Amino acid sequence: MVYPIENAAPALLSPDNQKLLDHWIALRGSEPLPRRSHFDPMAIPAFLPYTVMLEPTAPGVALIRTFGSELVRRLGLDPTGENLLTLYPADESADIASYWEQLVSEKLVGASQTQWSTTSGYQVTSENLWLPFLGDDGTITRVLGSIREITEEMAPTEDLGGSVSNAHRASQRGCYRF
């Protein structure tokens, strides 16, 4: 599936995702995308527990280099070192891979919402922001993701039972160039 590209910044619901997008915009300056070498994680310490750093190494491969501590707690496992695209159920993996490939190959910002269910049946919606960074060779070498709840946050005792399969099909998935 090919997603339409909007020539505008995404309209984000999470104030924290908006602040992270603003930081990314400041890093890029007048360039279309910022360089990975310009990104300092210590400049955004409050956001790190909700971020994931991905490395696109080949089509269909998005290696998880870091996975924020709050995301680990919510998910109930630490997938650092795994391919993000293989964590999804088979019926959704092709769509996720197609979206990912479009973001990386066309050097786009991504934003979507995902519905989640906890093992106790609690429903939560997250807003997912994907921000690409260029390497010295001009290709995307990292993508910073931020996953923030936009419904009432889950209680500290709630988690997703160690399974990405508790995520339901993302809605309002968008690609942005601005």
Buried (B, 14 or more C-beta within 10 A) or exposed (E): EEBEEBEEBBEBBBEBBBBBBEBBBEBBEEEEBBBBEBBEEEEBEEBBBBBBBBBBEEEBBBBBEBBBEBBBBBBBBBBEEBBBBBBBBEEBBEBBBBBBBBBBEBBBBBBBBBBBBBEEEBEBBBBBBBBBBBEEEEEBBBBBBBBBBBBEEBEEEBBBBEBBBBBBBBEEBBBBBE
